[in-house]
Amino acid sequence: AQTVTQSQPEMSVQEAETVTLSCTYDTSENNYYLFWYKQPPSRQMILVIRQEAYKQQNATENRFSVNFQKAAKSFSLKISDSQLGDTAMYFCAYRGGAQKLVFGQGTRLTINP
Amino acid sequence: EAGVAQSPRYKIIEKRQSVAFWCNPISGHATLYWYQQILGQGPKLLIQFQNNGVVDDSQLPKDRFSAERLKGVDSTLKIQPAKLEDSAVYLCASSTHRDMRNTEAFFGQGTRLTVV
């Protein structure tokens, strides 16, 4: 069974700083997708960025980028120029051949003014 | 396009009572998920539907939880009888069927259940 591990329960940075959230996963599959979701206090889960495992190029979405290391099964999220609105829970998620979407435990990110 | 709708937003019940949650996925989405999210933890998949068929319910406590998706559209999740440890947010999500792996899952706002 696939597992996703986020080793940082909480992180806190100052506004405009860069922060990196870590994620590792375990799988025997070769083709899969990885996602970072954001969950603000309103509880609505929102997709931040996705990465296709067969693509070597790291995905980027404006201030958000990933560092995907397939051999190491690592998938970290970098947030540049952090903003107060980035304060939320962040979840790393895996989706493979069984189509089941598996989440990590989450990292609570606080951006301080 | 309209998002995933869930109701109610909040529910407080006493232990041993029953409760039902409703989810209306995005139109045309064949895959529907129910997750349980205990405070401070990541979402745990309870059940996954493909149209009206169950794909995965390996983590659904079948002695007390049940779910159905009649006609492959709306879905209900029921707990009977509820226990204190069922207090959590119940999230519903949906995604398209075609090339399922790369499409994101869209989430509703969830139902916060408190069992007292």
Interface residues (C-beta under 8 A of the other chain):
Chain A: V4 Q6 N31 Y32 Y33 F35 S42 R43 Q44 M45 I46 L47 R50 E52 F91 R95 G96 G97 A98 Q99 K100 L101 V102 F103 G104 Q105 G106
Chain B: T31 Y33 Y35 G40 Q41 G42 P43 K44 L45 Q48 Q50 V55 D56 V89 L91 A93 M100 R101 N102 E104 A105 F107 G108 Q109 G110 R112
